[in-house]
Structure formats: structure tokens, C-alpha cells
């Protein structure tokens, strides 16, 4: 990607020298030339560039005064060009990338352009990182559902996949997890376990029961908005009337 450069100097010969040197560089495109500060301001109101070679000593408005009038969020990179070395400290105080002291040669200009390329690359990387971070912040939070449970019982450790759990029964301060071939006891509440399980798979059908939809084999009406539910592990559970809304979507699919 080319570096779009603007040359600013009140002396024609000075502008032509910079232009001649830049024309020897493959990745630099000179998009304009200005002879004073007002022309710079007018140019940037209608055009964009990446880099300005800016003379300091100009009639009516110095290079520093030009910068004071540029209130752009994406201000171009600045390289000051001057015959006077007493401005060097002030130039870097306004965050200029380099300070070219006239007369300079192709090699010195090459050093400046290397510094410019490096800064552009760093800023683009930071910009990409910011865009990526912003994108990630705008994404809906990923929901992490429990996929496996580690259960310690009677001196043993069991690893139970949640998709193997057919149903969960409240038992005082404990929960009983039923799988096709066994059951396990854990110390937890119905409310806390529901927050960990995938709500698209597990639903609460009674104050004492949670069932895995993938393990429901059949349902049978029992009373008013109540059902008997037959599970894959041959467990039979009853739904509560106040939990009918949880089962309603299954009945109308």
C-alpha cells in the first residue's frame, strides 16, 4: 500500500527536490504540493494523505501554526523540513516522526521513510487489534453450559456427561442424578444446577424434577395440565401443574 505524501514548502526549488527524491521511491505517491500554511489547511479539508513533509519557516504561518489549525482525528504523520536546527526539540514535542535538516540527500530521506513505514505498520496493527477487540465486545456473551460433572462418592470419582443424565431429582440438600445405568448424589440445589445446564436440553417440570428432553420417550396426560413422563432409563416422573409452560412447546411441535 502506497504512502500518500504531501509536500509543503514556500520555496519551489525545495519542493522540487523532495519531489524528485520521492519519485525514486516505489511505495510513496505524492498527492499534492502546497506553498503555505493556508493551502495545507484547504487541501486537507478536501483530500487525505498519510504523510506531510512540512517546512517550518514559511511566511504568514509557520509549520507549527499549521498543526495548531489541523483538528483531525486522523492527523497525517509529520516530517519537518527546515534549514534551521534550533527547531528540532520543538518538532519532536509535537510528535513529529522526523526532522530533516536542509540540505539532505537520498540516503537521509530513506532513513526517514523507514521510520514512517515502521510507524504506519505499528499503528495499523494497533488499529486492527482495537477493531477486533471492539467486535468481540459487541458479540453476545458465549454461554458456557456444563458438559461433564465430576462426582466424588464413597472414595471414588465418577465422570458423568450431562447428556447421559436422564433426570435430576431434588432430595433435601442433595440432588440425585439418574443415568441409564446408575444414579449419583451431589450436594447442590435445583436452582444452581439449572444455571449450569443447557436450557435447550434440560427443563424443570416439577419443583423436585428436572428432565433431559433427549431422554423423554413418551408423555401421558394426568389431571389438569399435568403429565406422566416416561424416560429412556425407565424412570417415570410426574410434572407439576405450575410447570406446564415448560412442557407446552413439546406438545405443539
N, C-alpha and C positions, 0 to 999 in steps of 0.2 A: 504493500500500500504506500503510495507516494506521500511525501511530506509537502503540504501546500504552504508555500512561503510568500511572505510579503516583504518587500524591500522599502525602507523608509530612510531617506537622506535628502537634505536640501541641495546637495551637490550632485550634478548629473554624472560627472566622472566617477564619483564614489558609488553611485547606484549601478553604473555600467560595469564596474569592476566586480562587484558582488554578483551581478547577473551572469557575467562571463564565467566566473568560477563555479557558480551553481549549475550552469548549463553542462558542466562536465560531470555532474553527479547524477547517477541513474534514478535515484529514488526521491529526488527533490523537484517539485514543479513550482515555478514562480508564477503566482496568480495575480500579481499586481505590484505597482510601484507608486510611492507617494513622496511628495517633496516637502510636506509639512504636516504638523500635527492634526490640523483640521481635516485634511484629506484622509488621514488614517481613520479618524472617527467616522467620517462619512462612508468610507469604504467598508468598514466593519458593520455598519448599520444595514448593509445590503448584501454583504458577502461574508464568507468564512475562510479562515486559514488556520493552519496548525502552528505556524512559527512566524515571528516578526523579527527581522533584522532592523533594529531601531537605533537611529542616530540620537545622540543626547543633545548636542548643541545645534539647535535649529531656531530660526527667527520666530518670534511671537509665542511659540510654545515649545518647551524642551521635551525630550523623551520622557522624563519623569512626570511632567504635567500631562502628557498624553495618557499615561497609565492611570492617572487620577480621574480621567474622564471616561475610562472604559469600565463600565459596571456590568460586565458579562459574567455569568456563572462559569462559562467555559472559556475563560480568557486564554488566548494563544500563548504558547511558550515564547519567552522574550530573550533575545540575544542583543545586548547593547553593542553598538559600533561607534567608536569615538577616537579622536586623536589625543584625548586628554586622560591621563591615568588617574587623576585625582578623584574621579567619579566611581572608581572600582568598588569601594566599600559600599557606597550608597546603592550601586546597582544590585549587589547581592542582597542588600537589606530588603529590596522589593522583589526578591526571589527570582531574579534573572537567572537563566541557565548558564550563561557565559558572558564574557566581556572581551570583545575583540578590539584590540588596540591598533589603530591605523599606523603605518601600513601593515597588512598581514598577507600571508601567502596561502597557497592552496593547501599546504600541509596543516597550517594552523586552523584553517576553516574546516578541514577534515576532522580534526580533533573535536571541534565544536559540534559538528554533525553527529559524531559518535555519541557524544553526551546527550544530544537531543534524542537520538534513536533509543538509547537506553532508557531515558526518562519516559518517552512515549510508551515503550513496551511495558514498563513497570506500572504506569497509570492505567493502561488498558487492562492489565491483569487484575489490578485492584478493582477497576470498574466492573469487570466480568464477575469477580467474586462478590461484589456488592449486589449485582443483579441476581446472581444465583441465590444469595442469602435472602434477598427480598422475596424471590419466588418461593423459596422453601418456607418462609414465614407466612406467606399468603396461602399456602396449601392447607387444607383441613388436617387437623392433627390425626396421625395414624392411630388407630385403635388397636391396642395390643391385647389380644384375648389369650387366656390361659389355654395352652395346648397339652400340657402334661403336668401331672401332680406327683410330688414326691411325698410318700406316706410312710411314716415310721410306726410300725406295730409289732409288739411282742419281740423286740430286738431285731426285727427285720426291716428292710427298706424296700418299699414297693414303688414301681414307676407305672403310673396309670395314665394312659392317654385319655383326654377328656371326651374324644369321640367314641370311646368304648363305654362311657358311663351311660346307662340307660335311664336312670333316675336318681334323685337325691331325696332323702327323707330327713326331716328335722327330728332330732332325738335329744331333747333337753338342750344342754350346752354343746351338743355334738351334732354332726351330720353323718348320715350313713350313705355311702356311695355304692350303688348297685351296678355291677358289670355283668356280662352274660354268664360268667362262671364263678363270681365271688362277690364279696362286699367288703368295704373298708370303713373304718370310723375315723373321722377327723374332728378336731376342735375348731369350729368356725360357725358363723351364723348364716342364715339363709340370705340376708341382705348383702353381706360381704362377698359371699360366693357368687351371687348373681352379678356383681360388679366386675368379676373377673372372667365370667363365661361369656361366650359369644351369644348375644341376644337373638341372633337369627337362627340359632340352633337350640338353645335352652330357654324354656318358658316356665314360669311359675304358675301352676294350675290349682294350687291349694296353699294355705298358709304353712302346710307341712310337706309339700311336694313340689319338686322341680323335675321336669321331664325333658329328655332329649328328643326332639321331633323326629330325628332319623331312626329312632328306635320304636316309634309308635306303629303298631301293626293294625289296630282297629279301635274304633270308639263306639260306645253304645249309650244311647240316651238313658238318663236315670234321674227322674224328677224334673223339676223346673230349672232349666239351664245348667244341669249337672250331667256329668258323663262318667261312665266307667271306661278306663283306658287300658288296653292290653298292649304290653310292651314285648320287645324281642327276647328279653331274658325271662319271659313267662311271668313277669311281675304284673300285678293288677292293681291299679291305683284309681282313686276317685277324685274328680275335680270339684272345687268349691264353687258355689253359685256366684260369689263375688268376683271370681276369676274368669267368668265366661268370656269377657272381651279378649282374653289371651287366646282362647280356642276358636273364637268366631271366624278369624281368617281361614282356618283349616277347613271349616265346614262349607265355605263358599268358593273354594278353588275349583 
